[in-house]
Amino acid sequence: MNNFQRLSVEYDGIYGTIDDYTSDANLMNYLFKLKEAISNADYDTIMYTLSGIDKWYDENIGAISSSVYICNLASHQKNMRLIKEILSGLKEDECVSATPAGIDTIKTDSVIFISHKSDDKKYGDALERFITGLGVKDNQLVYTSHPLHKIPLDASIYEYLRSHINSTLFMIILWSDKYLESPACLNEMGAAWVTQTDYTNIYVPSFSFGNPKYHECAVDTKKMGAVLNGDEHCKANMIELKNKIEELFNLKNDEAKVTFLLDRFIDEIKEDK
């Protein structure tokens, strides 16, 4: 087994050990980017993200070792050794994707997850009504600001998303400046990223695209989506989202219904509402 194969096998253990100890947003971003790089057999990104994780361990292993709350010190020590061994030994020609080109992973049970900050509930609620209006069932949508779409009792969002690793999980990221200030939101986004989910970016009207934190996130910020300002571009992007959802859940809606849902959505996101 070469170093790339070792890293692929050991990744979940590395992630789980670190996730149990910290929710540091920068470190989580390294882990999520590493997962993506492993999937894409991207040598340069693997080396970059592993170096970041290695540096974090060098700076924090003392605190981990002395903490009275740590009961898995050996796992952290194993992580450190493994990361350093892979950094020193990984060769670019070892990075070969385990999934042949053109072969898709079999997935079942489609689920939509709206990742959002509770402050942006106005826009989240409008999205929820638009999506369910298209025919998506309550148990096919995760939107934690609505009582019918919450995750199961006593389950964390991370555990719930991991349980959908074999599902077709489609994430809608509702971007706002407050979203970027929330470690919980960024970790939530990253947890979904670990499942290699498809996603779309949607932005509240006041979002600052020049915010440096936005461009440091795990997802592709060049993948533009709808800005919820109600203009013609917004409407066109919402029609694209409608088409995506209908394809995902094998739904059909007539033109009159879609027009009603879209008009209602545009009315609900108006700034004076």
N, C-alpha and C positions, 0 to 999 in steps of 0.2 A: 504494500500500500504506500503510494507516494504522499508527499506533503499536502497536495491539494485534496486528495481523497481523505486524508486524516482530518483536515480542516472541515470538509463537508460532513463527515461523520460526527465530529466533536462539537460542531457549531451550537446545537441546541443546548448542550451541557454548559458551554461557555456563556451563552445568553442567559440561561436559567439561573446560574450561580450569581452572575452580576445583577440581574433583575431583582433577585431576592434581597440584594444589599442596598441598591440605590436606584433612584429614578432620574438621575442627572441627565438633563436633556441633551447635552453635547455628547455624552458617552452613549446614550441610547441611539443618537443619530449615527455614530460610528458603527454600532452593532447592526442597525437596520440597513445601512449602506453596505456593510460587509455581507449580509445575507443576500442582497441583490447582486453584489459582485460575484459571489460564489455561484449563484444561479446562471450568471452570464459568463462565467469563467474569465472574469476581467482581472488580469494579473495586477495591473497598476493600482486599481482601486482596492484590491485585497491588501496589497502591501501598505498603502496609505492608511486605510482604516485600522489594520492590525497594529501599525506603528502608534496610532493614536490610543488604542486600547492598552498597548504595552506601556506607553508613557503614563497613562492613568494608573495602572497597577504599580509602577515604580513609585509614583507619588502617594499612593494610598495604602500600600500593603502594610505599612506600620500601623496605621489606624485600624485596619481590618484585623490584624493579628492581636491587637490589644483590646479589642472590643469585647465586652462581656456578653454581647448579644449574638456573637458569631458562633455557630455550632458546626460550620462546614469549612473551617480554615483550610483543610487539606484540599478541598475542591478549588479554592482560590489559588493555592500554591500550584496545583496541577495546571490550572489555566495559565499562570505565569510561565511555567516551564514550557508548556505546549506552544504558546504564542511566540516565545523567544526562539524555540526550535524551528518553527515554521518560517518565521521572519528570516532566519539565517540560512535555511535550506531550500525554501520554495523556489522552483525554477519556472520560468514563463511557459515552457513547453509542457509542463505538468498540468496546466490549467485547461482542461478539456471538459466541456459540459457533459454531464451524465445522460442528458436527454438528447437524442439525435434530433437534428434540425427537421422541422416539419411534423414532429410528434408532440401532441399536446397532452398534458396531464389530464386524466379523466376526473371530472368534478361533477358534483350533484348538488341539488337543493340551493337554488339561487336566493341570496339575501342582499339587501341594500343596507348600508350603514351610513348614517349622516353624522359625520364628525364635526362637532360645533362647540362653541362657547355658549353657556346659558344666557349670557348678555344678548346674544343674537337670536333669541327665541322667536322674535317676530318673523325673521326670514326662514328659520327652521320650520316654524308652524306652516308657513305658506308652502314650503317644499313638501311637507308631510301631506297636506291636503291635495296638492297637485299629483303626487305619486300614488296615493291611495285612490284618488279619483280615476286614475288610469286602470285600476283593477288590482294593484298590489295588495296582498292580504296583510293583516296586522302582524302575523308571525313571520312575514317576509321582509319586514322593515325594522331596523334597530335605530331608534331615535329617542334618546334617554330623557328628553324634555316632555315626552308625551306618555301618559299612563298605559296606553295600549301597545307601546313599542319599546318598553324597557327591557333590560336584560333580566334573566331569571333571578329570583330572590337569592341572596347570599353568594352570587357569582360576581367576580370582578370583570371589568370590561376586557382585560387582558386574557383571562381564562376563557371568556365567552368567545373572543375572536380566535383564539387558538383552537377551540373546539370546532371551528368552521374551516379548518385547514383544507378539508376535502370538499368544501362548498364553493360555488361560484359567488364569491363575495365581491360586490361592487360598492366602492366607497365614494361618497360625495363629501368633499372637504369644503366646509363653509368658512372661507377665510375672512378674518377681520384682524385688526391690530390687537385687539384683546385676546384673540385666539393665540397669536404669537407670543403673548406675555404669559400664557398658561402652560406650565410644565406638564400638567395632566393632559391637556389637549395635544401637545406635541408627542407625548408618550403614547397616547391613544392612537394618533396617526401612525406612529412607528409600529405599534403592535399590529395594526392592520397591514402595514407594509411587509411585515415578516411573513404574512400569508400570501405574499406576492399577488395581491388583489389588483384588479383593474380599478381605476378611479377617475373622477373628473373634478376639476377645480371650479368652485363657484365663489364669488366675491361679493361682500356687502359693498354698497356704493362708496363708503368712506375709506375703503382699504387703501393702504399706502404701499404701492408696488415697489417703491424704492427702499422699503424696510430691509436692512441687512439680514435680519433674522429669517426673513422669508426665503432668501436665496441660500441659506444654510440648512434648510430642511431636507428630509430624506427623499421627498418626491421631486419630480421634474417640474420646476417652476416655469419652464418655458412652454409647458403644456397648458395653453390658455383655455379658459372656459367662460361662463356667463358672468358678467358684472350686473348685479341686480338693480339696474337703474331704470328699467322699464322701456328702454329704447328699442329700435328695430334689431340691433345686434343681440340684445338680451332675448328678444322674442325668438330670433332664429336659433340661438344657442339652446333655448328651452325646448324647441321643437326637436333639435338633435338629441337632447336628453330624453325626451318622450320616445323617440325612435329606439334609442338604446334600451330603455326600460321595457318597451313592448317586445323587442327581440329577446331580451333576457328571460322574460316570463311568458313568452308566447301569447301576448295579449293583442287584441284588436279593438280599436275604438273608431267610431265614425267621426267625420270631420266636424259635425255640429258639436259633439261632446268635447272634442279636443279644443275647439274654439272657445267654448264656455269655460273649460278648465284654465286655459291660458289667460283669457281676459280676467277671470277671477284672481289668478295668481298675480298678474300685473297690478291689479287694483290693490291687492293686499300688501304689496311691497312698496307702495308709494310712501315717500318720506313724511307726508303729513298724517299717515295712519297711526 
